[in-house]
Amino acid sequence: MKTDSASIQKRYDRLAPYFDVIEAMMEGLVFKTWRKRLWAKVEGEHVLEVGVGTGKNFDYYPEEARITAIDFSPGMLKQAADHKQRKGIEVELAQMDVQSLCYADNSFDTVVATCVFCSVPAPVKGLRELHRVCKPGGQVLLLEHVLSSRPLIAKVMNFLNPVVVKLVGANINRNTLRNIKAAGFNSVRVDEQSGDIIKLIEARK
């Protein structure tokens, strides 16, 4: 099964026009609250959002910050550009792969990613790029679904993962907390309200 960036990109391009409809229920029941909680933690003047998707975080952008937002999927970026125009959002959009960011070292006060590292082929490589472009003392905020710590649930997630990857390019069994600890951050903590599978992770450079 192919899990390279090009094949995953094609899957997201294909899903882009229907993505918000597909995820509407989970967005309303779970992720909307967590997005608001994450963006309340954002600090600094220059913020990078990695994996902007269709622009689901636009409603939570801090007014005082300058936002740069990227995605590797042209289809997703088209949806985001439409939402940007419709909502009148101030954000610079760019097509880019998180595994190879075109920004200088120490460029951003805060880097944000929501439900992104489930679909990055080399997640530690991507997380090291976030570490590189984040300013010293800055933060990386991740909202991710991860492999359950409960053995039976984890076994089911591992069993289903190849099917999910083939359909949408997203892994449901990633250990993102372990991956971010391997990426060189000075401190990593999990928001105290995080659950077993949905986690808000805060890392400091």
N, CA, C and O of each residue as an XYZ file, in Angstrom:
820
protein
N       0.836     -1.204      0.000
C       0.000      0.000      0.000
C       0.874      1.259      0.000
O       1.784      1.371      0.821
N       0.617      2.179     -0.882
C       1.382      3.406     -0.949
C       0.975      4.354      0.180
O      -0.208      4.581      0.434
N       2.008      4.907      0.856
C       1.743      5.907      1.886
C       2.623      7.134      1.684
O       2.863      7.885      2.630
N       3.108      7.345      0.460
C       3.934      8.500      0.162
C       3.070      9.747      0.051
O       1.850      9.654     -0.080
N       3.705     10.917      0.103
C       2.983     12.186      0.101
C       2.115     12.361     -1.142
O       0.994     12.860     -1.048
N       2.627     11.951     -2.314
C       1.879     12.161     -3.557
C       0.562     11.391     -3.562
O      -0.471     11.931     -3.960
N       0.592     10.137     -3.124
C      -0.637      9.347     -3.138
C      -1.638      9.844     -2.102
O      -2.843      9.854     -2.353
N      -1.137     10.258     -0.935
C      -2.033     10.792      0.099
C      -2.624     12.126     -0.360
O      -3.798     12.413     -0.124
N      -1.799     12.927     -1.011
C      -2.279     14.203     -1.547
C      -3.444     13.991     -2.509
O      -4.432     14.724     -2.463
N      -3.329     12.999     -3.371
C      -4.395     12.715     -4.335
C      -5.689     12.324     -3.621
O      -6.779     12.700     -4.051
N      -5.563     11.567     -2.530
C      -6.761     11.173     -1.779
C      -7.453     12.391     -1.190
O      -8.679     12.496     -1.241
N      -6.672     13.318     -0.628
C      -7.278     14.515     -0.045
C      -7.827     15.450     -1.124
O      -8.848     16.106     -0.913
N      -7.168     15.514     -2.261
C      -7.707     16.299     -3.378
C      -9.079     15.764     -3.781
O     -10.004     16.531     -4.049
N      -9.195     14.439     -3.821
C     -10.445     13.804     -4.214
C     -11.556     14.082     -3.197
O     -12.711     14.286     -3.571
N     -11.203     14.090     -1.923
C     -12.195     14.264     -0.860
C     -12.530     15.730     -0.566
O     -13.546     16.020      0.065
N     -11.681     16.648     -1.021
C     -11.784     18.053     -0.616
C     -13.185     18.664     -0.759
O     -13.645     19.316      0.178
N     -13.889     18.481     -1.898
C     -15.211     19.118     -2.036
C     -16.252     18.599     -1.048
O     -17.249     19.271     -0.782
N     -16.020     17.403     -0.503
C     -17.007     16.764      0.379
C     -16.516     16.657      1.819
O     -17.216     16.125      2.681
N     -15.315     17.160      2.077
C     -14.643     16.908      3.348
C     -15.430     17.434      4.550
O     -15.572     16.739      5.556
N     -15.934     18.647      4.443
C     -16.665     19.233      5.571
C     -17.957     18.473      5.859
O     -18.352     18.327      7.016
N     -18.606     17.995      4.817
C     -19.836     17.215      5.001
C     -19.521     15.882      5.658
O     -20.235     15.445      6.561
N     -18.453     15.236      5.206
C     -18.057     13.938      5.750
C     -17.764     14.039      7.244
O     -18.119     13.147      8.015
N     -17.120     15.123      7.645
C     -16.690     15.256      9.035
C     -17.631     16.098      9.891
O     -17.306     16.402     11.039
N     -18.779     16.476      9.363
C     -19.660     17.414     10.047
C     -20.078     16.933     11.432
O     -20.074     17.715     12.382
N     -20.438     15.663     11.559
C     -20.914     15.167     12.848
C     -19.809     15.207     13.907
O     -20.020     15.711     15.011
N     -18.634     14.676     13.568
C     -17.526     14.688     14.519
C     -17.069     16.110     14.829
O     -16.650     16.413     15.946
N     -17.157     16.969     13.831
C     -16.769     18.363     14.047
C     -17.669     19.012     15.091
O     -17.187     19.675     16.009
N     -18.976     18.819     14.947
C     -19.913     19.428     15.876
C     -19.875     18.823     17.264
O     -20.013     19.532     18.261
N     -19.686     17.505     17.331
C     -19.727     16.818     18.623
C     -18.416     16.913     19.399
O     -18.425     16.963     20.629
N     -17.292     16.938     18.687
C     -16.001     16.824     19.362
C     -15.043     17.968     19.046
O     -14.609     18.691     19.943
N     -14.715     18.127     17.759
C     -13.555     18.938     17.411
C     -13.777     20.444     17.546
O     -12.823     21.182     17.795
N     -15.001     20.907     17.390
C     -15.253     22.340     17.504
C     -14.817     22.871     18.858
O     -14.170     23.915     18.929
N     -15.155     22.179     19.924
C     -14.766     22.598     21.272
C     -13.256     22.574     21.454
O     -12.676     23.476     22.058
N     -12.624     21.525     20.919
C     -11.180     21.404     21.062
C     -10.426     22.441     20.243
O      -9.382     22.931     20.673
N     -10.942     22.778     19.071
C     -10.300     23.828     18.274
C     -10.305     25.156     19.038
O      -9.300     25.866     19.073
N     -11.417     25.471     19.632
C     -11.522     26.714     20.401
C     -10.544     26.712     21.569
O      -9.908     27.726     21.857
N     -10.429     25.574     22.234
C      -9.506     25.462     23.369
C      -8.050     25.602     22.910
O      -7.244     26.256     23.572
N      -7.729     24.989     21.786
C      -6.367     25.085     21.268
C      -6.002     26.519     20.923
O      -4.960     27.014     21.352
N      -6.846     27.187     20.154
C      -6.498     28.527     19.688
C      -6.468     29.549     20.816
O      -5.849     30.603     20.673
N      -7.123     29.256     21.931
C      -7.026     30.133     23.099
C      -5.623     30.107     23.704
O      -5.262     31.009     24.459
N      -4.827     29.081     23.379
C      -3.472     28.946     23.895
C      -2.422     29.592     22.993
O      -1.250     29.662     23.365
N      -2.822     30.059     21.822
C      -1.870     30.616     20.861
C      -1.248     31.903     21.398
O      -1.937     32.748     21.971
N       0.060     32.038     21.206
C       0.802     33.204     21.660
C       1.598     33.799     20.505
O       1.936     33.101     19.549
N       1.894     35.087     20.598
C       2.813     35.730     19.669
C       2.155     36.391     18.470
O       0.949     36.278     18.248
N       2.984     37.082     17.708
C       2.507     37.885     16.585
C       2.423     37.105     15.278
O       1.574     37.403     14.438
N       3.287     36.114     15.093
C       3.321     35.400     13.812
C       3.042     33.927     14.060
O       3.779     33.263     14.789
N       1.987     33.423     13.458
C       1.508     32.065     13.704
C       1.477     31.293     12.392
O       1.041     31.811     11.364
N       1.943     30.053     12.439
C       1.869     29.150     11.290
C       0.854     28.062     11.578
O       0.954     27.370     12.592
N      -0.136     27.901     10.682
C      -1.014     26.750     10.759
C      -0.608     25.755      9.688
O      -0.594     26.079      8.500
N      -0.280     24.555     10.106
C       0.118     23.481      9.200
C      -1.094     22.588      8.949
O      -1.763     22.163      9.891
N      -1.371     22.306      7.685
C      -2.528     21.479      7.359
C      -3.828     22.234      7.538
O      -4.719     21.794      8.265
N      -3.934     23.370      6.873
C      -5.121     24.221      7.032
C      -6.392     23.541      6.534
O      -7.492     23.891      6.960
N      -6.243     22.560      5.623
C      -7.423     21.859      5.118
C      -8.396     22.803      4.444
O      -8.001     23.629      3.622
N      -9.660     22.683      4.790
C     -10.696     23.533      4.199
C     -10.867     24.853      4.937
O     -11.683     25.686      4.543
N     -10.099     25.046      6.010
C     -10.202     26.286      6.787
C     -11.083     26.168      8.014
O     -11.731     27.138      8.406
N     -11.116     24.994      8.627
C     -11.986     24.786      9.794
C     -11.570     25.617     11.008
O     -12.374     25.853     11.910
N     -10.316     26.055     11.025
C      -9.855     26.852     12.165
C     -10.029     28.362     11.968
O      -9.730     29.141     12.873
N     -10.501     28.770     10.816
C     -10.594     30.199     10.529
C     -11.365     30.969     11.604
O     -10.984     32.083     11.963
N     -12.445     30.381     12.116
C     -13.282     31.076     13.085
C     -12.571     31.334     14.405
O     -13.048     32.127     15.218
N     -11.439     30.678     14.631
C     -10.757     30.772     15.923
C      -9.447     31.554     15.853
O      -8.751     31.689     16.859
N      -9.110     32.063     14.681
C      -7.867     32.812     14.542
C      -7.864     34.046     15.445
O      -8.851     34.782     15.463
N      -6.793     34.294     16.190
C      -6.702     35.529     16.994
C      -6.571     36.747     16.094
O      -5.765     36.748     15.163
N      -7.344     37.768     16.358
C      -7.386     38.950     15.485
C      -6.055     39.677     15.430
O      -5.719     40.277     14.409
N      -5.290     39.630     16.517
C      -4.072     40.433     16.593
C      -2.871     39.767     15.925
O      -1.832     40.406     15.758
N      -2.991     38.512     15.545
C      -1.849     37.771     15.001
C      -1.823     37.793     13.480
O      -2.857     37.935     12.826
N      -0.616     37.651     12.928
C      -0.442     37.453     11.485
C      -0.367     35.957     11.246
O       0.501     35.281     11.797
N      -1.277     35.431     10.421
C      -1.400     33.986     10.234
C      -0.912     33.588      8.848
O      -1.311     34.167      7.838
N      -0.044     32.589      8.825
C       0.346     31.912      7.599
C      -0.184     30.485      7.688
O      -0.003     29.828      8.712
N      -0.829     29.998      6.645
C      -1.435     28.665      6.698
C      -1.064     27.889      5.437
O      -1.134     28.413      4.325
N      -0.667     26.628      5.632
C      -0.223     25.809      4.510
C      -0.989     24.485      4.450
O      -1.579     24.039      5.434
N      -0.963     23.876      3.270
C      -1.467     22.522      3.091
C      -0.781     21.945      1.864
O      -0.389     22.677      0.956
N      -0.638     20.612      1.847
C       0.014     19.981      0.689
C      -0.975     19.611     -0.396
O      -0.572     19.176     -1.475
N      -2.271     19.775     -0.129
C      -3.312     19.405     -1.077
C      -3.878     20.626     -1.792
O      -4.480     21.482     -1.144
N      -3.701     20.732     -3.118
C      -4.297     21.847     -3.856
C      -5.818     21.884     -3.722
O      -6.417     22.958     -3.669
N      -6.438     20.707     -3.666
C      -7.887     20.651     -3.521
C      -8.350     21.253     -2.209
O      -9.319     22.011     -2.173
N      -7.658     20.914     -1.133
C      -7.995     21.478      0.172
C      -7.752     22.986      0.192
O      -8.556     23.741      0.737
N      -6.652     23.417     -0.398
C      -6.347     24.851     -0.428
C      -7.388     25.639     -1.209
O      -7.695     26.779     -0.863
N      -7.928     25.040     -2.255
C      -8.996     25.711     -3.006
C     -10.215     25.937     -2.113
O     -10.817     27.010     -2.127
N     -10.568     24.917     -1.340
C     -11.689     25.070     -0.405
C     -11.381     26.142      0.634
O     -12.241     26.956      0.971
N     -10.148     26.139      1.138
C      -9.753     27.137      2.136
C      -9.797     28.548      1.555
O     -10.230     29.488      2.221
N      -9.341     28.689      0.297
C      -9.356     30.007     -0.345
C     -10.781     30.515     -0.521
O     -11.046     31.705     -0.352
N     -11.697     29.613     -0.861
C     -13.110     29.995     -0.983
C     -13.667     30.448      0.362
O     -14.376     31.451      0.442
N     -13.342     29.702      1.420
C     -13.816     30.062      2.760
C     -13.185     31.374      3.237
O     -13.836     32.186      3.895
N     -11.905     31.566      2.894
C     -11.224     32.812      3.247
C     -11.937     34.019      2.648
O     -12.177     35.014      3.333
N     -12.268     33.923      1.373
C     -12.946     35.020      0.697
C     -14.341     35.245      1.263
O     -14.753     36.384      1.484
N     -15.064     34.153      1.498
C     -16.432     34.255      1.993
C     -16.493     34.841      3.405
O     -17.390     35.622      3.725
N     -15.523     34.452      4.252
C     -15.523     34.900      5.642
C     -14.747     36.195      5.859
O     -14.839     36.801      6.927
N     -13.979     36.626      4.850
C     -13.177     37.830      4.995
C     -12.029     37.648      5.976
O     -11.721     38.551      6.755
N     -11.392     36.476      5.939
C     -10.323     36.141      6.867
C      -8.977     36.646      6.337
O      -8.681     36.513      5.150
N      -8.172     37.222      7.223
C      -6.826     37.647      6.865
C      -5.863     36.497      7.133
O      -5.523     36.224      8.285
N      -5.426     35.827      6.080
C      -4.493     34.720      6.208
C      -3.753     34.537      4.894
O      -4.340     34.666      3.820
N      -2.467     34.236      4.982
C      -1.654     33.949      3.792
C      -1.640     32.448      3.574
O      -1.142     31.705      4.420
N      -2.179     31.988      2.452
C      -2.255     30.561      2.142
C      -1.128     30.158      1.196
O      -0.765     30.905      0.287
N      -0.582     28.964      1.424
C       0.487     28.474      0.552
C       0.445     26.952      0.495
O       0.105     26.291      1.476
N       0.800     26.398     -0.683
C       0.906     24.955     -0.816
C       2.311     24.519     -0.404
O       3.306     25.003     -0.943
N       2.375     23.597      0.559
C       3.664     23.184      1.090
C       3.505     21.875      1.854
O       2.446     21.601      2.420
N       4.555     21.078      1.866
C       4.593     19.823      2.601
C       5.282     20.062      3.937
O       6.385     20.607      3.974
N       4.649     19.665      5.028
C       5.210     19.875      6.359
C       6.558     19.172      6.527
O       7.348     19.561      7.387
N       6.830     18.160      5.731
C       8.102     17.449      5.826
C       9.262     18.245      5.236
O      10.422     17.875      5.414
N       8.951     19.350      4.526
C       9.988     20.179      3.914
C       9.475     21.607      3.799
O       9.065     22.049      2.726
N       9.503     22.319      4.915
C       8.967     23.679      4.955
C       9.944     24.671      4.330
O      11.157     24.547      4.493
N       9.406     25.650      3.617
C      10.233     26.638      2.930
C      10.397     27.918      3.748
O      10.482     29.008      3.182
N      10.441     27.793      5.062
C      10.589     28.950      5.951
C      11.930     28.874      6.667
O      12.483     27.795      6.885
N      12.436     30.046      7.027
C      13.713     30.112      7.736
C      13.579     29.569      9.151
O      12.484     29.500      9.709
N      14.708     29.190      9.712
C      14.732     28.782     11.111
C      14.172     29.899     11.995
O      14.355     31.081     11.703
N      13.496     29.520     13.065
C      13.066     30.473     14.096
C      12.166     31.587     13.543
O      12.361     32.762     13.854
N      11.183     31.208     12.725
C      10.330     32.191     12.049
C       9.026     32.498     12.780
O       8.497     33.601     12.645
N       8.489     31.537     13.559
C       7.128     31.663     14.080
C       7.081     31.569     15.607
O       7.819     30.802     16.225
N       6.189     32.373     16.194
C       5.997     32.336     17.647
C       5.227     31.087     18.074
O       5.539     30.465     19.090
N       4.220     30.734     17.282
C       3.415     29.537     17.555
C       3.170     28.801     16.252
O       2.911     29.422     15.221
N       3.249     27.485     16.294
C       2.887     26.640     15.161
C       1.736     25.742     15.590
O       1.790     25.122     16.652
N       0.691     25.671     14.763
C      -0.520     24.924     15.093
C      -0.765     23.861     14.028
O      -0.573     24.102     12.837
N      -1.191     22.690     14.473
C      -1.628     21.637     13.543
C      -2.781     20.886     14.192
O      -2.674     20.457     15.341
N      -3.879     20.725     13.465
C      -5.038     20.002     13.992
C      -5.363     18.832     13.069
O      -5.705     19.015     11.901
N      -5.249     17.638     13.619
C      -5.539     16.398     12.875
C      -4.730     16.329     11.580
O      -5.273     16.089     10.501
N      -3.435     16.541     11.710
C      -2.524     16.565     10.566
C      -1.575     15.377     10.568
O      -1.380     14.741      9.532
N      -0.985     15.071     11.710
C       0.105     14.104     11.735
C      -0.358     12.664     11.645
O       0.461     11.745     11.667
N      -1.650     12.460     11.544
C      -2.168     11.136     11.198
C      -1.896     10.796      9.738
O      -1.902      9.623      9.364
N      -1.655     11.817      8.906
C      -1.501     11.579      7.466
C      -0.131     11.970      6.918
O       0.073     11.937      5.704
N       0.802     12.337      7.779
C       2.156     12.675      7.333
C       2.968     11.384      7.229
O       3.096     10.673      8.226
N       3.516     11.059      6.066
C       4.237      9.789      5.896
C       5.395      9.601      6.865
O       5.603      8.503      7.382
N       6.160     10.681      7.116
C       7.289     10.626      8.047
C       7.023     11.637      9.168
O       7.552     12.748      9.129
N       6.213     11.266     10.161
C       5.761     12.241     11.154
C       6.877     12.891     11.965
O       6.806     14.088     12.243
N       7.912     12.133     12.353
C       8.987     12.742     13.135
C       9.738     13.772     12.296
O      10.140     14.817     12.808
N       9.927     13.482     11.021
C      10.567     14.451     10.116
C       9.750     15.740     10.051
O      10.309     16.835     10.106
N       8.424     15.608      9.933
C       7.568     16.788      9.906
C       7.605     17.559     11.213
O       7.621     18.789     11.205
N       7.620     16.854     12.329
C       7.663     17.505     13.640
C       8.992     18.213     13.864
O       9.035     19.257     14.515
N      10.066     17.659     13.337
C      11.362     18.335     13.429
C      11.381     19.617     12.615
O      12.055     20.580     12.981
N      10.631     19.632     11.496
C      10.486     20.866     10.721
C       9.723     21.929     11.529
O      10.071     23.109     11.485
N       8.686     21.509     12.265
C       7.974     22.463     13.123
C       8.911     23.018     14.190
O       8.893     24.213     14.482
N       9.724     22.149     14.764
C      10.705     22.590     15.759
C      11.669     23.600     15.140
O      12.011     24.601     15.770
N      12.103     23.344     13.923
C      13.075     24.220     13.252
C      12.532     25.615     13.023
O      13.223     26.599     13.284
N      11.290     25.715     12.535
C      10.747     27.028     12.176
C      10.150     27.763     13.366
O       9.842     28.950     13.261
N       9.981     27.085     14.496
C       9.463     27.725     15.705
C      10.593     28.509     16.387
O      11.732     28.044     16.435
N      10.279     29.679     16.903
C      11.280     30.498     17.585
C      11.687     29.868     18.916
O      10.891     29.154     19.525
N      12.908     30.121     19.375
C      13.303     29.656     20.708
C      12.336     30.190     21.765
O      12.051     31.387     21.803
N      11.841     29.315     22.609
C      10.846     29.703     23.602
C       9.431     29.688     23.062
O       8.477     29.868     23.819
N       9.280     29.475     21.752
C       7.956     29.412     21.140
C       7.304     28.073     21.377
O       7.872     27.193     22.023
N       6.096     27.926     20.843
C       5.346     26.700     21.117
C       4.763     26.083     19.851
O       4.489     26.765     18.864
N       4.586     24.775     19.919
C       3.859     24.022     18.901
C       2.649     23.406     19.584
O       2.781     22.739     20.610
N       1.465     23.630     19.014
C       0.214     23.117     19.557
C      -0.385     22.119     18.565
O      -0.609     22.449     17.401
N      -0.636     20.917     19.030
C      -1.184     19.873     18.182
C      -2.480     19.337     18.767
O      -2.555     19.027     19.956
N      -3.500     19.231     17.924
C      -4.725     18.516     18.283
C      -4.763     17.280     17.394
O      -4.913     17.388     16.177
N      -4.626     16.099     18.010
C      -4.476     14.881     17.227
C      -5.282     13.732     17.822
O      -5.466     13.647     19.036
N      -5.762     12.846     16.942
C      -6.300     11.577     17.420
C      -5.167     10.566     17.360
O      -4.444     10.489     16.367
N      -5.014      9.783     18.438
C      -3.862      8.907     18.591
C      -4.314      7.489     18.942
O      -5.493      7.239     19.193
N      -3.351      6.574     18.952
C      -3.635      5.190     19.322
C      -4.069      5.109     20.776
O      -3.423      5.681     21.654
N      -5.149      4.407     21.031
C      -5.666      4.252     22.386
C      -4.651      3.540     23.286
O      -3.891      2.686     22.830
N      -4.654      3.903     24.561
C      -3.816      3.215     25.543
C      -4.490      1.946     26.060
O      -3.877      1.179     26.802
N      -5.735      1.721     25.678
C      -6.464      0.528     26.100
C      -6.178     -0.597     25.094
O      -6.456     -0.444     23.905
N      -5.630     -1.715     25.559
C      -5.151     -2.772     24.651
C      -6.180     -3.263     23.644
O      -5.849     -3.442     22.472
N      -7.426     -3.487     24.072
C      -8.423     -4.010     23.147
C      -8.767     -2.993     22.066
O      -8.852     -3.337     20.887
N      -8.965     -1.736     22.469
C      -9.274     -0.681     21.501
C      -8.095     -0.474     20.554
O      -8.279     -0.297     19.350
N      -6.892     -0.498     21.104
C      -5.692     -0.331     20.278
C      -5.575     -1.451     19.249
O      -5.178     -1.216     18.108
N      -5.921     -2.665     19.658
C      -5.866     -3.795     18.736
C      -6.835     -3.599     17.571
O      -6.496     -3.878     16.421
N      -8.044     -3.118     17.875
C      -9.028     -2.850     16.826
C      -8.544     -1.730     15.900
O      -8.689     -1.827     14.681
N      -7.970     -0.669     16.475
C      -7.469      0.450     15.672
C      -6.346     -0.005     14.747
O      -6.304      0.385     13.580
N      -5.450     -0.816     15.258
C      -4.360     -1.341     14.427
C      -4.889     -2.213     13.299
O      -4.376     -2.176     12.181
N      -5.917     -2.998     13.601
C      -6.515     -3.877     12.591
C      -7.175     -3.065     11.474
O      -7.060     -3.411     10.298
N      -7.867     -1.987     11.847
C      -8.603     -1.179     10.874
C      -7.720     -0.184     10.124
O      -8.108      0.317      9.069
N      -6.548      0.100     10.656
C      -5.727      1.176     10.109
C      -5.427      1.039      8.619
O      -5.546      2.038      7.909
N      -5.043     -0.136      8.092
C      -4.754     -0.220      6.657
C      -5.940      0.172      5.770
O      -5.760      0.762      4.705
N      -7.136     -0.159      6.216
C      -8.332      0.194      5.439
C      -8.534      1.710      5.434
O      -8.826      2.302      4.395
N      -8.375      2.331      6.602
C      -8.561      3.777      6.707
C      -7.513      4.519      5.879
O      -7.829      5.490      5.190
N      -6.273      4.059      5.951
C      -5.205      4.689      5.157
C      -5.515      4.599      3.669
O      -5.334      5.567      2.931
N      -5.980      3.443      3.234
C      -6.289      3.255      1.808
C      -7.420      4.167      1.359
O      -7.397      4.680      0.240
N      -8.415      4.374      2.229
C      -9.569      5.180      1.864
C      -9.282      6.670      1.893
O      -9.632      7.390      0.958
N      -8.641      7.141      2.970
C      -8.492      8.600      3.146
C      -7.064      9.054      3.405
O      -6.810     10.255      3.496
N      -6.129      8.124      3.526
C      -4.743      8.520      3.729
C      -4.390      8.891      5.145
O      -3.308      9.429      5.383
N      -5.272      8.622      6.106
C      -5.030      8.977      7.510
C      -4.822      7.725      8.345
O      -5.564      6.751      8.217
N      -3.805      7.758      9.206
C      -3.555      6.665     10.135
C      -4.322      6.919     11.431
O      -4.338      8.042     11.934
N      -4.952      5.884     11.969
C      -5.683      6.037     13.226
C      -4.921      5.415     14.393
O      -5.458      5.306     15.496
N      -3.681      5.008     14.160
C      -2.924      4.340     15.211
C      -1.561      4.990     15.473
O      -0.623      4.312     15.893
N      -1.452      6.278     15.231
C      -0.196      6.977     15.454
C       0.033      7.246     16.955
O      -0.911      7.485     17.708
N       1.299      7.201     17.363
C       1.692      7.602     18.713
C       2.354      8.973     18.592
O       3.578      9.096     18.654
N       1.529      9.990     18.421
C       2.044     11.333     18.144
C       2.760     11.929     19.344
O       3.692     12.714     19.171
N       2.347     11.575     20.555
C       3.039     12.083     21.737
C       4.487     11.598     21.759
O       5.399     12.380     22.027
N       4.699     10.323     21.482
C       6.065      9.787     21.418
C       6.848     10.448     20.289
O       8.027     10.764     20.449
N       6.193     10.657     19.145
C       6.877     11.262     18.005
C       7.338     12.683     18.291
O       8.445     13.068     17.916
N       6.491     13.462     18.954
C       6.883     14.854     19.214
C       7.986     14.924     20.256
O       8.818     15.831     20.217
N       8.003     13.978     21.188
C       9.097     13.926     22.157
C      10.417     13.601     21.463
O      11.486     13.986     21.938
N      10.339     12.893     20.343
C      11.544     12.530     19.592
C      12.023     13.647     18.675
O      13.077     13.525     18.052
N      11.264     14.731     18.586
C      11.572     15.794     17.616
C      12.426     16.914     18.190
O      12.731     17.870     17.477
N      12.827     16.825     19.476
C      13.793     17.775     20.010
C      13.254     18.916     20.856
O      13.990     19.857     21.153
N      11.997     18.856     21.247
C      11.426     19.938     22.048
C      11.914     19.879     23.497
O      12.200     18.807     24.029
N      12.002     21.057     24.122
C      12.467     21.138     25.507
C      11.448     20.584     26.487
O      11.819     19.977     27.492
N      10.172     20.784     26.208
C       9.124     20.264     27.088
C       7.904     19.891     26.265
O       7.580     20.554     25.280
N       7.238     18.835     26.672
C       6.029     18.352     26.002
C       5.018     17.998     27.087
O       5.328     17.255     28.018
N       3.819     18.531     26.960
C       2.773     18.194     27.921
C       1.450     17.996     27.186
O       1.255     18.491     26.076
N       0.551     17.260     27.830
C      -0.776     17.007     27.280
C      -1.785     17.787     28.099
O      -1.757     17.735     29.329
N      -2.679     18.512     27.431
C      -3.735     19.245     28.113
C      -4.495     18.311     29.047
O      -4.829     17.184     28.683
N      -4.762     18.798     30.258
C      -5.343     17.931     31.293
C      -6.742     17.438     30.950
O      -7.201     16.458     31.536
N      -7.427     18.085     30.026
C      -8.762     17.649     29.647
C      -8.769     16.665     28.468
O      -9.832     16.223     28.032
N      -7.587     16.329     27.961
C      -7.500     15.393     26.842
C      -8.010     14.016     27.255
O      -7.900     13.610     28.412
N      -8.571     13.310     26.270
C      -9.054     11.964     26.515
C      -8.044     10.920     26.100
O      -6.863     11.220     25.922
N      -8.506      9.701     25.947
C      -7.639      8.581     25.598
C      -7.191      8.642     24.143
O      -6.064      8.260     23.827
N      -8.052      9.114     23.261
C      -7.749      9.123     21.830
C      -7.545     10.537     21.284
O      -6.662     10.747     20.452
N      -8.339     11.506     21.734
C      -8.187     12.883     21.292
C      -7.296     13.618     22.278
O      -7.632     13.710     23.458
N      -6.161     14.146     21.818
C      -5.230     14.814     22.714
C      -4.803     16.178     22.171
O      -4.545     16.345     20.979
N      -4.739     17.136     23.078
C      -4.181     18.448     22.771
C      -2.793     18.468     23.382
O      -2.640     18.427     24.603
N      -1.786     18.530     22.530
C      -0.388     18.431     22.955
C       0.280     19.789     22.817
O       0.163     20.449     21.784
N       0.982     20.200     23.866
C       1.683     21.478     23.893
C       3.181     21.215     24.021
O       3.620     20.549     24.958
N       3.963     21.738     23.080
C       5.408     21.537     23.107
C       6.118     22.886     23.047
O       5.699     23.789     22.324
N       7.197     23.008     23.817
C       7.994     24.225     23.839
C       9.384     23.962     23.271
O       9.998     22.930     23.539
N       9.861     24.911     22.487
C      11.204     24.789     21.923
C      12.213     25.324     22.915
O      13.413     25.316     22.640
